[in-house]
Amino acid sequence: MITPASAVVSAEQKLASTKEDDSGRDPNAPSWRTLLLVTPLTLVFLAFFVVPILLVIAVSFFNYESYQILIPAFTLQNYIDVFTESTTWDTYLATFQFCLIVWVITFVLGFALAYFMAFYIRSVTWQMVMFLICTIPFWTSNVIRMISWIPLLGRNGIVNSLLLNLGVVRQPQEWLLYSSFSVILGFIHLYTMFMIVPIFNSMVRIDKALIEAATDAGASQWQTIRHVILPLCKPGIAIGSIFVITIVMGDFVTVTVLGGGQVASVGKSIWTDLSYLQFPPAAANAMVLLAIVILMIVGLTRIIDIRKEL
């Protein structure tokens, strides 16, 4: 006969057996096999992420002379220059403007295309075909894709020739190329796909019964999008926004190719310092940019929980 006392003793023995195996070792503790599997990834993370950032931080406090002499020292002058020079403030302001405009346009385009593929294309095969078509431009270099805009937007390009032939303008429009317009157009061309994918991933997870319920309740299509689809897509929108904002903040290739030296950005400023071997100011500027991007990501993740998409 099992007494209450014996039942308690048996339960305690079972609890103890789950904590320790026959060798007296906690089975929940990581084994040497687990540590062996994690070690390569940890080493790669340390070697290619942590160590480079630490080196950049160290160089940002160096002094420098001429174009190639680095003086190991602790000085805040590089950071003081970043925060006090009006040119740097104008550069950051221009970069923020690029980010805002590109984010708004890529969000509108990305949401519309993702909505079309998720709710109007029912076949998974055709959805894959659409994604394949969207990824075709990524089969070549970003530089080549940016250069391809030059014969299209140039003074004697296709767009200006068409406008002249139609009588819309009387002379070629210089603002189409080597301007903020061309840089923003290049950003949209490059990074809209980074907004489409996470939003589409959120949309395909939405229970169609919710949309049917909203329709049965008398909601219009726009009301359904606003009150049902958009709130449920917030994690995907946040992830796409992180992709677009972080890449645009540091992009210098697009600004260099399509800006033609007439447009400034933080990434272009850092690249210019590096080209003149002025590593300390470039490092300080890079760390400030990294801190701003991290703060933006943290703020966005505080507002929207993106763990649902991970």
C-alpha positions in Angstrom: 0.0 0.0 0.0 1.3 3.4 -1.0 1.3 5.9 1.8 1.5 9.7 1.4 5.0 9.7 2.9 6.2 7.1 0.4 4.7 9.0 -2.4 6.5 12.2 -1.3 9.8 10.3 -1.1 9.3 8.8 -4.6 8.5 12.2 -6.1 11.7 13.6 -4.5 13.8 10.7 -5.9 12.3 11.3 -9.4 13.1 15.0 -9.2 16.6 14.3 -8.1 17.1 11.8 -11.0 16.1 14.5 -13.5 18.7 16.9 -12.2 21.6 14.5 -12.1 22.4 11.5 -14.3 24.2 8.3 -13.1 27.5 10.1 -13.2 26.3 12.9 -10.9 26.3 15.5 -13.7 23.5 17.9 -14.4 21.9 16.8 -17.7 20.8 20.3 -18.4 24.4 21.6 -18.4 25.9 22.1 -21.9 27.9 19.1 -23.0 31.3 19.2 -24.6 29.7 18.4 -27.9 27.5 21.5 -27.6 30.5 23.7 -26.8 32.3 22.2 -29.7 29.5 23.1 -32.1 29.2 26.6 -30.7 33.0 27.4 -30.7 33.5 27.9 -34.5 30.5 30.4 -34.7 31.8 32.2 -31.6 35.3 32.5 -33.1 34.0 33.8 -36.4 31.8 36.3 -34.5 34.8 37.5 -32.4 37.2 37.6 -35.3 35.0 39.3 -37.9 32.7 41.5 -35.8 33.9 42.2 -32.3 37.6 42.6 -33.0 37.1 44.9 -36.0 34.8 47.1 -34.1 37.2 47.3 -31.2 40.0 48.3 -33.6 37.8 51.0 -35.1 37.0 52.3 -31.7 40.7 52.4 -30.8 41.7 54.2 -34.0 38.9 56.7 -33.5 40.9 58.1 -30.5 44.2 58.3 -32.5 45.8 61.5 -33.7 47.1 61.8 -37.2 49.3 64.0 -39.4 49.5 64.4 -43.1 48.0 61.6 -45.1 49.6 58.5 -43.6 51.0 59.1 -40.1 48.9 57.6 -37.3 49.8 58.6 -33.8 48.6 56.2 -31.1 47.1 58.5 -28.4 43.9 59.2 -26.6 42.3 62.3 -28.0 38.6 63.3 -28.3 39.4 65.8 -31.1 38.0 63.5 -33.8 34.7 63.2 -32.0 34.7 66.9 -31.3 35.1 67.6 -35.0 32.1 65.3 -35.8 29.8 67.1 -33.4 31.0 70.7 -34.0 31.6 71.1 -37.7 28.6 72.5 -39.6 29.5 70.4 -42.7 29.1 67.2 -40.7 25.7 68.3 -39.4 24.6 69.1 -42.9 25.8 65.7 -44.1 23.9 63.9 -41.4 20.8 65.9 -42.1 21.0 65.0 -45.8 21.4 61.4 -44.9 18.4 61.4 -42.6 16.4 63.0 -45.4 17.4 60.3 -47.7 16.4 57.7 -45.2 13.0 59.2 -44.5 12.1 59.6 -48.2 13.4 56.2 -49.2 11.7 54.6 -46.3 8.3 56.1 -47.1 8.5 55.2 -50.8 9.8 51.7 -50.3 7.2 51.1 -47.6 4.3 52.1 -49.9 5.7 50.1 -52.9 6.7 47.1 -50.7 3.3 47.0 -48.9 1.4 47.2 -52.2 3.4 44.6 -54.0 3.4 42.2 -50.9 -0.4 42.7 -50.6 -0.9 41.8 -54.3 1.2 38.7 -54.1 -0.3 37.5 -50.8 -4.0 38.1 -51.4 -4.4 38.2 -55.2 -2.0 35.5 -56.3 -3.3 32.3 -54.7 -0.9 29.9 -56.3 2.4 29.3 -54.4 4.1 28.5 -57.7 3.2 31.9 -59.1 4.2 33.6 -55.9 7.6 32.0 -56.3 7.7 33.2 -59.9 7.0 36.7 -58.9 9.7 36.6 -56.3 12.1 35.3 -58.8 11.3 38.1 -61.2 11.9 40.6 -58.3 15.3 39.1 -57.6 16.6 39.2 -61.2 18.2 42.6 -60.7 20.2 41.2 -57.7 21.9 38.7 -60.1 24.4 41.5 -61.0 26.5 44.0 -59.1 25.0 47.1 -57.5 27.5 49.3 -59.3 26.4 48.0 -62.7 22.8 48.6 -61.8 23.6 52.1 -60.7 25.6 52.8 -63.9 22.6 51.6 -66.0 20.7 54.7 -64.8 23.2 57.1 -66.4 22.2 56.5 -70.1 18.6 56.7 -69.0 18.7 59.9 -67.0 21.6 61.7 -68.5 21.5 65.0 -70.4 21.3 63.1 -73.7 19.6 60.1 -72.2 16.4 58.3 -73.0 14.2 60.3 -70.6 15.4 63.7 -71.7 15.1 62.7 -75.4 11.5 61.6 -74.8 10.6 64.7 -73.0 12.1 66.9 -75.7 10.4 65.0 -78.5 7.0 65.2 -76.7 7.4 68.9 -76.2 7.2 68.7 -72.4 10.4 70.6 -71.9 12.5 72.9 -74.2 15.9 71.8 -72.9 17.4 68.8 -71.2 16.7 68.6 -67.5 19.9 68.5 -65.5 18.3 67.5 -62.2 17.5 64.0 -63.5 21.1 62.9 -63.0 23.8 63.7 -60.5 21.3 65.0 -58.0 19.4 64.0 -54.9 16.6 62.8 -57.2 18.8 60.3 -58.9 20.3 59.1 -55.6 16.9 58.5 -54.1 15.7 56.7 -57.3 18.8 54.5 -57.0 18.1 53.7 -53.4 14.5 52.8 -54.2 15.6 50.6 -57.0 18.1 48.8 -54.8 16.2 48.4 -51.5 12.5 48.0 -52.2 12.9 44.2 -52.3 14.2 44.4 -48.7 10.9 45.8 -47.7 8.7 43.4 -49.8 10.0 40.2 -48.4 9.4 40.7 -44.6 6.0 42.3 -45.2 4.9 39.5 -47.5 6.1 37.0 -44.9 3.8 38.6 -42.3 0.9 38.8 -44.7 0.9 35.1 -45.6 0.6 34.3 -41.9 -2.6 36.2 -41.5 -5.6 34.0 -40.9 -7.9 34.5 -43.9 -10.9 34.1 -41.5 -10.1 37.5 -40.0 -10.4 39.2 -43.3 -13.6 37.4 -44.1 -15.0 38.4 -40.7 -14.1 42.0 -41.4 -15.8 41.8 -44.8 -18.9 40.2 -43.3 -19.0 43.0 -40.7 -19.3 45.5 -43.5 -15.7 46.8 -43.6 -14.5 48.1 -46.9 -11.2 47.0 -48.4 -9.4 50.1 -47.1 -10.8 49.6 -43.6 -9.8 45.9 -43.6 -6.2 46.9 -44.6 -6.1 49.7 -42.0 -7.6 47.8 -39.0 -6.7 44.2 -39.7 -3.9 43.7 -42.2 -1.7 46.7 -41.3 -1.6 46.0 -37.5 -0.8 42.3 -38.1 2.0 43.3 -40.5 3.8 45.5 -38.0 6.7 43.0 -37.3 7.4 42.6 -41.0 7.2 46.4 -41.5 9.7 46.8 -38.7 12.1 44.3 -40.1 11.9 45.8 -43.5 12.4 49.3 -42.1 15.6 48.1 -40.2 17.0 46.7 -43.5 16.3 49.8 -45.5 17.3 52.4 -42.9 20.6 50.7 -41.9 21.7 50.1 -45.5 20.8 53.6 -46.7 22.6 55.2 -43.8 25.9 53.6 -44.7 25.6 53.4 -48.5 28.2 55.4 -50.4 28.3 53.6 -53.7 24.9 54.9 -54.9 25.8 58.4 -53.7 29.1 58.3 -55.5 27.8 56.9 -58.8 24.5 58.7 -59.1 25.4 61.8 -57.1 28.4 62.7 -59.3 30.2 64.5 -56.4 27.2 66.9 -56.0 25.5 65.0 -53.2 26.8 64.3 -49.7 26.1 61.5 -47.2 27.7 60.1 -44.1 28.8 57.0 -45.9 30.4 59.1 -48.7 32.1 61.3 -46.1 33.7 58.3 -44.4 34.8 56.9 -47.7 36.4 60.2 -48.6 38.3 60.3 -45.4 39.5 56.7 -46.0 40.6 57.6 -49.5 42.8 60.3 -48.1 44.2 57.9 -45.5 42.6 60.0 -42.7 41.6 56.9 -40.6 41.0 58.5 -37.2 38.3 60.9 -38.3 36.8 58.2 -40.5 36.7 55.8 -37.6 35.1 58.5 -35.3 32.5 59.2 -37.9 31.8 55.5 -38.4 31.3 55.0 -34.6 28.9 57.9 -34.4 27.0 56.5 -37.4 26.9 53.0 -35.8 25.6 54.4 -32.5 22.8 56.3 -34.3 21.8 53.2 -36.3 21.8 51.1 -33.1 19.6 53.7 -31.3 17.2 53.8 -34.2 16.9 50.0 -34.2 16.5 49.8 -30.5 13.8 52.5 -30.6 12.0 50.6 -33.4 12.1 47.3 -31.6 10.8 49.0 -28.4 7.7 50.1 -30.3 7.1 46.9 -32.3 7.9 43.4 -31.2 9.7 41.7 -34.1 10.2 38.4 -32.3 7.0 37.1 -34.0 8.9 37.1 -37.3 12.1 35.4 -36.0 
